[in-house]
Amino acid sequence: MDVHPEFVRQCMSEIRVIDVNQATLDLFCAKDRSDLLQRLGEVFRDDMEKPFREQLIELWNGNLFHHREVINYALDGSERHILLHFSVFPGHERDWSRVQVALADITARKKAEAYLEYLGKHDVLTKLYNRAFYADEMNRLERKSLRPVSALIIDLNGLKEANDQLGHDAGDGLLRRFGEILNGAVSAPNHACRIGGDEFAVLLPGADAKAAGTMVDTITELLKINNQFYSNAPLSMSYGVATSEAGETMEAVVRRADALMYEHKKAHYAMAEAPDGGQQARGRPR
């Protein structure tokens, strides 16, 4: 099967369904029995190939009764996660010509499991990775020899004031918008995380200072574009960025970026309180 994967596809094409019950028709969104039987190629395809190969090996090894989780496809194109029970009828052990296949639809359960896994790694409000994922990623980067690694620490300006003056719904709206900005700017192997109420981190494995600066520019540009659509509630951020030095731990890198972010934040509020209103300073390390 490794040398001739087409053998698996040939065997799939030779499946002949003798009869089905109404529950099976409903499961695969078939109008009637003939509708399903004439369109079996739309059901037995793609991700079904691997578990079907495993079934063939089970049969070859003499296991005539087995079960496994598989993916099938309904006739409307949607995925169906199935718990499949496979039993060769007595008297057909040699040629496998009569088999009963019992299917249990576990699609809802699989979606629930996927969502729980998502919740374990993501912040629901911003759709960014959460602090638990951030801690795991920091540990992973510490163990890896890949260097340099850059870290960008960001804090939203004015979130507390928005919550106090306009309510938490308004503050949540600002956080949600900033999550959209980071999700638009950051992609693998980089990761954007919400690590506190209004604090965010972007981890950039393999990124030198120049690449980290480019990421800052991208985020800043997307923030400006976002503010054009929400001119009555503009977003403002303070940030610090640091790139690892020889022998430096990830914790130390983040600590440097965090310190630069606080410098930037103090400069922002100092300028905002100045008579001329000032302009927001930039927070890259010198």
C-alpha positions in Angstrom: 0.0 0.0 0.0 3.0 2.3 0.5 4.3 1.6 -2.9 0.9 1.4 -4.6 -1.5 3.9 -3.0 -3.7 3.6 -6.0 -4.6 0.1 -4.8 -6.5 1.7 -1.8 -8.4 4.0 -4.2 -9.2 1.1 -6.4 -10.6 -0.9 -3.4 -12.7 2.2 -2.4 -14.1 2.4 -5.9 -15.2 -1.3 -5.6 -17.4 -0.8 -2.5 -20.9 -1.9 -3.2 -23.7 -0.8 -0.9 -26.5 -3.4 -0.9 -28.9 -1.6 1.4 -29.2 1.3 3.9 -31.7 2.4 6.4 -33.5 5.8 6.7 -31.1 7.0 9.4 -28.2 6.6 6.9 -30.0 8.5 4.2 -30.6 11.3 6.7 -27.0 11.3 7.8 -25.7 11.8 4.3 -28.5 14.2 3.2 -29.7 11.8 0.5 -33.2 12.2 -1.0 -33.6 8.4 -1.2 -31.7 5.1 -1.5 -31.0 5.5 -5.2 -29.7 9.1 -4.7 -27.2 7.8 -2.2 -26.1 4.7 -4.1 -25.6 6.7 -7.4 -23.4 9.2 -5.6 -21.2 7.1 -3.4 -18.1 8.6 -4.9 -19.0 11.9 -3.1 -19.1 10.0 0.2 -16.1 7.8 0.0 -13.3 10.2 -0.8 -10.4 12.4 0.5 -9.9 12.0 4.2 -11.6 8.6 4.1 -8.6 7.0 2.3 -6.4 6.7 5.4 -8.9 4.9 7.7 -10.0 2.7 4.7 -6.4 1.6 4.2 -6.3 0.7 8.0 -9.5 -1.3 7.5 -7.9 -3.3 4.7 -4.9 -4.1 6.9 -7.3 -5.2 9.7 -9.0 -7.5 7.3 -5.8 -8.9 5.9 -4.7 -9.6 9.5 -7.8 -11.6 10.1 -9.7 -9.0 12.2 -13.2 -9.2 10.9 -14.8 -7.0 13.6 -13.3 -3.5 14.3 -14.3 0.1 14.8 -12.7 3.4 14.4 -13.4 7.1 13.9 -13.6 8.2 10.3 -14.6 11.2 8.2 -17.2 10.8 5.5 -18.9 13.5 3.4 -22.6 14.2 3.1 -24.0 14.8 -0.4 -24.2 18.5 0.4 -20.4 18.5 0.8 -20.3 18.9 4.5 -18.0 16.7 6.7 -19.4 14.0 8.9 -17.4 12.6 11.8 -18.4 9.0 12.1 -17.8 6.2 14.7 -17.8 3.2 12.3 -18.4 -0.4 13.5 -17.4 -2.9 10.8 -18.5 -6.6 11.0 -18.1 -9.3 8.4 -21.2 -11.6 8.3 -20.8 -15.3 9.3 -20.1 -17.4 6.2 -18.3 -14.6 4.4 -15.1 -14.6 6.3 -13.0 -15.7 3.2 -14.2 -13.2 0.6 -15.6 -10.3 2.8 -18.5 -10.1 0.4 -21.2 -9.3 3.0 -20.4 -6.7 5.7 -22.5 -4.7 8.1 -21.3 -1.2 8.7 -23.0 0.6 11.6 -22.4 4.4 11.7 -22.8 6.7 14.7 -22.7 10.5 13.9 -20.2 12.1 16.3 -19.9 15.3 14.4 -21.4 17.4 17.2 -19.1 15.8 19.8 -16.0 16.4 17.6 -16.9 20.0 17.1 -17.4 20.4 20.9 -14.0 18.8 21.5 -12.4 21.1 18.9 -14.0 24.1 20.5 -12.8 23.1 24.0 -9.3 22.7 22.6 -9.6 26.1 21.0 -10.7 27.7 24.3 -7.7 26.1 26.0 -5.4 28.1 23.8 -7.3 31.2 22.7 -8.9 34.3 24.2 -12.6 34.3 23.2 -12.9 38.1 23.0 -10.0 38.9 20.7 -9.5 35.4 19.0 -5.8 35.7 19.8 -3.8 33.1 21.7 -4.2 33.3 25.5 -1.8 33.6 28.4 -1.6 29.8 28.8 -0.5 29.4 25.2 1.9 32.3 25.6 3.6 30.6 28.6 3.9 27.3 26.7 5.3 29.1 23.7 7.8 30.9 25.8 9.0 27.6 27.3 9.2 26.1 23.9 11.3 28.9 22.5 13.6 28.8 25.6 14.3 25.1 24.8 14.9 25.7 21.1 18.3 26.7 19.8 16.7 28.9 17.1 18.0 32.5 17.6 17.5 35.3 17.3 14.0 35.6 18.8 12.2 39.0 19.0 9.4 39.9 21.4 6.9 42.8 21.0 4.9 43.8 24.1 1.9 46.1 23.5 -0.4 47.9 25.8 -3.6 49.7 24.7 -3.7 53.3 25.7 -6.9 54.6 27.3 -8.7 51.3 27.8 -9.5 52.0 31.5 -10.9 55.5 30.6 -13.1 53.9 27.9 -14.4 51.4 30.4 -15.0 54.0 33.1 -16.6 56.6 30.8 -18.4 54.5 28.2 -18.9 51.1 29.9 -17.2 47.8 29.5 -19.0 47.1 26.2 -17.1 50.0 24.6 -13.8 48.7 26.1 -14.5 45.2 24.8 -15.1 46.7 21.4 -11.6 48.3 21.5 -10.1 45.0 22.5 -12.0 43.1 19.8 -10.8 45.6 17.1 -7.2 45.3 18.2 -7.5 41.5 18.1 -8.6 41.8 14.5 -5.5 44.0 13.8 -3.1 41.6 15.3 -4.7 38.6 13.7 -4.4 40.4 10.3 -0.7 41.3 10.9 0.7 38.1 12.6 0.8 34.7 11.1 2.8 31.5 11.8 5.5 30.9 12.8 4.8 34.1 14.8 2.1 34.2 17.5 0.1 37.1 18.9 -1.3 36.6 22.4 -3.5 38.5 24.8 -1.6 38.2 28.1 -3.5 40.6 30.3 -6.5 42.9 30.3 -5.1 45.4 27.8 -1.7 43.8 27.3 -0.5 41.9 24.3 2.6 40.0 23.2 3.9 39.0 19.8 6.6 36.4 19.7 8.7 36.3 16.6 11.0 33.2 16.4 13.9 33.7 14.0 13.2 37.4 13.7 16.1 39.9 14.0 15.6 43.6 14.9 14.9 44.6 11.3 12.2 41.9 10.9 10.7 42.9 14.3 10.6 46.6 13.1 8.8 45.5 10.0 6.2 43.8 12.2 5.8 47.0 14.2 5.3 49.0 11.0 2.7 46.5 9.7 0.7 46.6 13.0 0.9 50.4 13.1 -0.3 50.7 9.5 -3.3 48.4 10.2 -4.1 50.4 13.3 -4.2 53.6 11.3 -6.5 52.0 8.7 -8.8 50.6 11.4 -9.0 54.1 13.0 -10.2 55.5 9.7 -13.3 53.4 10.1 -13.8 54.2 13.8 -12.8 57.8 13.9 -15.0 58.4 16.9 -13.2 55.8 19.0 -9.5 55.7 17.8 -7.2 53.0 19.1 -3.8 54.0 20.5 -1.0 51.7 21.6 2.3 51.8 23.4 4.8 49.2 22.6 8.3 48.0 23.2 10.3 45.5 21.1 13.5 43.6 21.9 15.6 41.1 20.1 17.6 38.3 21.9 21.2 38.8 22.5 23.8 36.0 22.8 23.0 33.8 25.7 19.9 35.8 26.8 16.9 34.0 28.1 13.4 34.5 26.7 12.3 36.0 30.0 15.0 38.6 29.8 14.1 39.5 26.2 10.4 40.0 27.2 11.5 42.0 30.3 13.5 44.4 28.1 10.5 44.8 25.7 8.2 45.4 28.6 10.4 48.1 30.0 10.5 49.9 26.7 6.7 49.6 26.4 6.4 51.4 29.8 8.8 54.1 28.7 6.7 54.6 25.5 3.5 54.7 27.6 4.9 57.3 29.9 6.0 59.4 27.0 2.5 59.1 25.4 0.7 60.4 28.4 3.2 63.1 29.0 2.7 64.4 25.5 -1.1 64.1 25.8 -1.0 66.3 28.9 1.3 68.8 27.3 -0.3 72.2 26.3 0.1 71.4 22.5 -1.3 67.9 22.9 1.9 66.4 21.5 2.2 63.5 19.1 2.6 59.8 20.2 6.2 58.8 20.5 7.5 55.6 19.0 8.9 52.9 21.2 11.6 51.1 19.5 14.8 50.4 21.4 17.8 52.6 20.6 
